[in-house]
Amino acid sequence: MKFGIDRLLADPALIDELNGRRVALVAHPASVTADLTHSLDALIAAGVNVTSAFGPQHGLKGDKQDNMVETADETDPKYGIPVFSLYGEVRRPTGQMMSSADVFLFDLQDLGCRIYTFVTTLLYLLEEAEKAGKEVWVLDRPNPAGRPVEGTLLVPGHESFVGAAPMPMRHGLTLGEMGHWFIKHFELDVEYRVIAMEGWDPNGPGHGWPEDRIWINPSPNAASVNMARAYAGTVMIEGATLSEGRGTTRPLEVLFGAPDVDAEAALAEMERLAPEWLAGCILRPCWFEPTFHKHAGELCNALMIHAEGPHYDHAAFRPWRLQALAFKAIRRLYPDYPIWRGTDFKYEYTEDVLAIDVINGGPSLREWVDDPAAEPGDLDALASADEAQWREDVREHLLY
């Protein structure tokens, strides 16, 4: 199979369309060809006139480890072109940045989750391209989490850099497909095209991520396909006092970690509350001591998610519900436990909003966890209606 960048480079007609035009590339470390050549190097070697590059959160080099660590603009030392940061002084490209090229090639590997900021970066680029009369091409890449959809839709008024639009947490689209939905939803008038993948089967072996392609971290803590599958649930821990495993070698692959929570007791409570929400993966009690971030230097008890191997059931695995259930179990076992980070923690630069509500695009999940009378079926009913609506809304935009 071929990703979008591979199709572009293999098609002389597509390369010819770029001749005589100034081209910008939006990229990160996972923006590579099938032979692992970085897209910037491959495009320039193919004779494309690349006049600027853009890096999203974590930077073009992917060197910024933690969340909310900004990257400065720089000059590429090899090619002498400007490298603009879209996670520094600005989140959306300025008019000056847009003037650096005629065609913008967007080549970011996504995780299929609304909160992963590359999807918002695509929206901001499309909006600014409309204003500046520029053209945007998405060089499409797989959604490693596959087609399943999960989570409640973002509530209008809760938009943020991790919530671009009324989308569920696990959106099931490639970024090329998402661009089409953005254009329709926001009624954008922008010249847009997708260089589609060739031979990608989201329902085939790998369940979204092709088994014959090497995984490159699109961001420092996205270290495996297992993480990509779990992320639509585990990312919610960023809004909690519990550890998501940052400061270890397997971040965002645990349901929680804390020195004062009994992981086996939490698992037993989860199995009692909603055993069907644990389907599709194996949960393993484990221990870790973070070297930095939450609970640094403290021994934490945790539950590790294994959404991989012979026990993985792609259709049954529902990470958003699984993570919600872990929170609910902790609340049941420890009613006074301070699960949520307070409003003093400004998640993605928001003001006076709990981080967990920013992440979920509204308060419903937190309220469900904290309500002693709320049952799993209550959250399931909320989410199921939103999931069905989203599937219907995006059906026309599916390319594969």
C-alpha positions in Angstrom: 0.0 0.0 0.0 1.0 3.6 -0.3 0.4 6.6 2.0 -0.4 10.0 0.6 3.3 11.1 0.5 4.3 7.9 -1.3 1.5 8.4 -3.9 2.5 12.0 -4.5 6.2 11.1 -5.1 5.3 8.2 -7.4 3.0 10.2 -9.6 4.8 12.6 -12.1 1.5 14.2 -12.9 1.0 15.3 -9.2 4.6 16.5 -9.0 4.0 18.5 -12.2 1.1 20.3 -10.6 3.5 21.7 -8.0 6.1 22.9 -10.6 6.5 26.6 -10.6 4.7 27.0 -7.3 5.9 27.7 -3.8 5.2 24.8 -1.5 5.0 24.6 2.3 5.1 21.3 4.3 3.3 20.8 7.6 5.2 17.8 9.2 6.6 16.1 12.3 8.9 13.1 12.9 6.4 10.5 11.6 6.1 12.4 8.3 8.1 9.8 6.5 8.0 7.8 3.2 7.8 4.0 3.0 11.6 3.8 3.3 11.6 6.2 6.3 12.9 9.2 4.4 11.5 12.4 6.0 8.9 14.0 3.7 10.8 17.3 3.7 13.9 15.6 2.3 11.9 13.5 -0.1 10.0 16.4 -1.6 13.1 18.5 -2.0 15.0 15.6 -3.6 12.0 15.2 -6.0 12.5 18.8 -7.2 9.6 20.3 -5.3 10.1 24.0 -4.5 9.6 23.8 -0.7 9.9 27.4 0.6 8.8 26.9 4.2 7.9 24.2 6.7 5.5 24.2 9.7 5.7 22.2 12.9 2.6 21.3 15.1 2.6 20.7 18.8 5.9 19.0 19.9 7.6 20.6 17.0 8.8 19.6 13.5 11.5 17.5 15.2 9.1 16.1 17.9 11.6 17.1 20.6 9.2 18.7 23.1 8.4 16.0 25.6 5.5 17.3 27.8 2.2 18.9 27.0 2.0 22.7 26.6 5.7 23.1 25.9 6.0 25.6 23.1 8.4 25.5 20.1 10.0 28.6 18.6 10.3 29.5 14.9 13.7 28.6 13.4 15.6 28.3 10.2 16.2 24.8 8.8 19.9 24.3 9.0 20.1 22.0 6.0 17.9 23.9 3.5 17.8 27.4 4.9 14.0 27.7 4.8 11.9 29.1 7.6 10.3 26.6 10.0 7.2 28.1 11.6 5.8 26.9 14.8 2.1 26.3 15.1 2.5 25.7 18.8 4.5 28.7 20.0 3.5 32.3 19.9 0.5 31.3 17.7 -1.7 28.3 17.2 -3.0 29.3 13.8 -0.7 30.5 10.9 -0.4 34.2 10.6 -0.8 36.1 7.3 3.0 36.4 7.1 3.3 32.6 7.5 0.6 32.0 4.8 2.5 34.3 2.4 5.4 31.9 2.4 3.8 29.5 0.0 1.1 28.9 -2.6 0.3 25.3 -1.8 0.3 23.8 1.7 1.0 20.0 2.0 -0.3 18.7 5.3 1.4 15.4 6.2 0.8 14.6 9.8 0.2 11.2 11.3 -2.8 11.4 13.6 -4.1 9.1 16.4 -7.8 9.3 15.5 -8.7 11.2 18.6 -10.3 14.7 18.8 -8.0 15.9 21.6 -4.8 15.1 19.6 -4.1 18.6 18.5 -3.1 17.9 14.9 -6.7 17.7 13.9 -7.3 21.3 15.2 -4.1 22.4 13.4 -5.7 21.2 10.2 -8.9 23.2 10.8 -6.9 26.4 11.6 -4.8 25.9 8.4 -8.0 25.5 6.3 -9.5 28.6 7.8 -6.4 30.7 7.2 -6.0 29.2 3.7 -9.5 30.4 2.9 -8.7 33.9 4.0 -5.4 34.0 2.1 -6.6 32.2 -1.1 -4.2 29.4 -0.7 -4.5 25.7 -1.6 -4.3 22.8 0.9 -3.4 19.2 0.1 -3.7 16.5 2.8 -1.2 13.7 2.1 -3.4 11.1 3.8 -2.2 8.6 6.4 -4.0 5.8 8.3 -6.1 6.3 11.4 -4.3 3.7 13.6 -7.3 3.5 15.9 -9.4 2.4 12.9 -13.1 3.2 12.2 -14.7 2.7 15.6 -16.4 5.8 16.9 -16.7 6.5 20.6 -17.6 9.3 23.1 -20.0 12.2 23.5 -20.0 15.1 21.0 -18.3 18.3 22.1 -20.9 20.7 23.5 -21.0 24.0 21.6 -19.3 26.7 23.7 -16.6 24.2 24.9 -14.4 24.6 21.9 -10.6 24.7 22.5 -7.3 23.7 20.9 -8.2 20.1 21.9 -11.8 20.5 20.8 -12.2 22.0 17.4 -15.8 21.2 16.7 -18.7 18.9 17.8 -16.8 15.7 17.3 -16.7 12.6 19.6 -13.4 11.7 21.3 -12.7 8.8 18.9 -13.7 10.1 15.5 -12.9 7.2 13.2 -11.6 9.3 10.3 -8.4 10.0 8.5 -7.3 13.6 8.5 -8.0 13.7 4.7 -11.6 12.7 5.5 -11.8 15.1 8.4 -10.8 18.0 6.2 -13.8 17.3 4.0 -16.1 17.3 7.1 -14.5 20.6 8.4 -15.2 22.3 5.0 -18.8 21.2 5.0 -19.4 21.9 8.7 -17.8 25.3 8.8 -18.9 26.2 5.2 -15.3 26.9 4.1 -14.5 28.1 0.6 -11.0 26.8 0.2 -9.2 24.9 -2.5 -8.7 21.5 -1.0 -7.7 18.0 -2.1 -6.7 14.8 -0.5 -3.9 12.7 -1.9 -5.5 9.5 -0.8 -3.8 6.4 0.3 -3.7 3.4 -2.0 -4.6 0.0 -0.6 -5.5 1.1 2.9 -8.2 -1.1 4.5 -9.3 0.2 7.9 -11.0 -3.2 8.5 -8.1 -5.3 7.4 -5.2 -6.8 9.3 -3.8 -4.3 11.8 -7.3 -2.8 12.3 -6.2 0.6 10.9 -2.4 0.5 11.2 -0.9 -1.6 8.3 1.1 -4.5 9.7 3.9 -3.9 7.1 4.6 -0.3 8.1 7.0 0.7 10.9 5.5 2.8 13.7 7.2 6.2 14.2 6.2 8.3 17.2 4.1 11.3 15.9 4.7 12.8 19.3 7.1 11.8 22.1 4.6 9.9 24.2 2.9 8.2 21.2 5.2 5.2 21.3 3.2 2.3 20.0 0.0 1.2 18.2 -1.2 0.0 21.6 -1.0 3.6 22.9 -2.8 4.9 19.8 -5.7 2.5 20.4 -5.9 3.3 24.2 -5.4 7.1 23.8 -9.1 8.1 23.3 -9.5 6.9 26.9 -6.2 7.4 28.7 -5.9 11.0 27.5 -8.6 11.9 30.0 -6.1 11.2 32.8 -4.5 14.5 31.8 -7.5 16.1 33.6 -7.0 14.0 36.7 -4.6 13.9 39.6 -3.8 10.3 38.8 -0.7 9.5 36.7 -1.1 8.6 33.0 2.3 7.1 33.1 4.3 10.1 32.0 7.8 9.8 33.3 7.8 6.1 32.4 8.5 4.2 29.2 4.8 3.4 28.6 2.9 6.7 29.0 -0.8 6.8 28.2 -1.1 3.0 28.2 -2.4 2.8 31.7 -5.9 3.5 33.1 -4.3 5.2 36.1 -1.4 5.1 38.4 -1.3 6.4 42.0 0.4 5.6 45.3 -2.9 5.6 47.2 -5.2 3.6 44.9 -5.4 -0.2 45.0 -5.4 -1.3 41.4 -6.7 -4.8 41.9 -9.6 -3.5 44.0 -10.4 -0.9 41.3 -10.4 -3.6 38.7 -12.7 -5.8 40.7 -15.1 -2.8 41.1 -15.0 -2.2 37.4 -15.8 -5.8 36.7 -18.8 -5.5 39.1 -20.1 -2.3 37.6 -19.9 -2.9 33.9 -18.0 -6.1 32.8 -18.9 -5.6 29.2 -16.9 -2.3 29.1 -13.7 -4.3 29.8 -14.0 -6.3 26.6 -11.5 -6.4 23.8 -8.3 -6.1 25.9 -6.5 -7.4 28.9 -5.9 -5.2 32.0 -2.8 -6.1 34.0 -2.1 -4.7 37.5 1.4 -3.3 37.6 3.7 -0.8 39.5 5.8 2.1 38.3 7.8 5.0 39.7 7.6 8.1 37.4 10.9 9.9 37.0 9.0 13.2 36.3 5.5 14.6 36.1 2.7 13.5 38.5 3.8 11.4 41.5 7.4 11.7 40.5 9.6 9.4 42.6 6.6 7.7 44.2 5.7 4.0 43.8 2.4 3.9 41.9 -0.1 1.0 41.6 -1.6 0.9 38.1 -3.6 -0.9 35.5 -1.9 -1.5 32.2 -4.0 -1.7 29.0 -3.0 -4.4 26.5 -5.1 -3.7 23.4 -2.8 -5.9 21.3 -1.9 -9.5 20.5 -4.3 -12.5 20.3 -6.6 -11.1 23.1 -7.3 -7.9 21.3 -10.9 -7.6 19.9 -11.0 -4.4 17.8 -14.8 -4.2 17.6 -15.3 -4.8 21.3 -12.5 -2.5 22.7 -14.0 0.8 23.8 -11.3 2.9 25.5 -13.4 5.9 26.4 -15.9 3.9 28.3 -13.1 1.8 29.9 -11.4 4.9 31.2 -14.7 6.4 32.4 -15.3 3.2 34.3 -11.9 3.3 36.0 -12.7 6.8 37.3 -16.1 5.6 38.4 -14.6 2.6 40.3 -12.1 4.9 42.1 -14.9 7.3 43.0 -17.0 4.3 44.4 -14.0 2.9 46.4 -12.7 6.3 47.6 -15.6 8.7 47.7 -13.5 11.7 48.8 -10.5 11.1 46.5 -9.5 14.3 44.7 -9.7 12.8 41.2 -10.0 16.0 39.2 -7.3 18.6 38.6 -8.7 22.1 39.7 -9.3 25.2 37.7 -5.9 26.5 38.7 -4.4 24.0 36.2 -5.0 25.9 32.9 -5.3 23.0 30.4 -4.4 24.1 26.9 -4.5 27.7 28.1 -8.2 27.7 29.1 -9.5 29.8 32.0 -11.8 28.7 34.8 -12.7 25.4 33.3 -11.8 22.0 34.8 -9.3 20.2 32.6 -11.5 17.1 32.5 -14.3 19.2 31.0 -12.0 20.7 28.4 -10.8 17.3 27.4 -14.4 15.8 27.1 -15.8 19.0 25.5 -18.4 19.3 28.3 -19.1 18.3 31.9 -21.2 15.2 31.3 -18.6 12.5 31.9 -17.3 14.2 35.1 -20.8 14.6 36.4 -21.6 10.9 35.7 -18.5 9.8 37.6 -19.3 12.0 40.6 -23.0 11.2 40.8 -23.4 8.2 43.2 -26.8 7.4 41.6 -25.5 7.4 38.0 -25.2 3.9 36.4 -23.1 2.7 33.4 -26.3 2.7 31.3 -26.8 6.4 31.8 -23.4 7.3 30.3 -23.9 4.7 27.6 -27.2 6.2 26.5 -25.7 9.7 26.2 -22.7 8.4 24.2 -24.6 6.0 22.0 -26.9 8.7 20.7 -24.0 11.0 19.9 -22.0 8.2 18.3 -24.9 7.3 16.0 -25.3 10.9 15.0 -21.6 11.3 14.2 -21.5 8.2 12.0 -24.4 9.5 10.0 -22.8 13.0 9.7 -19.5 11.7 8.3 -20.7 8.9 6.2 -20.5 10.9 2.9 -16.9 11.8 3.6 -15.4 8.3 3.9 -12.8 7.7 1.3 -11.9 4.1 2.2 
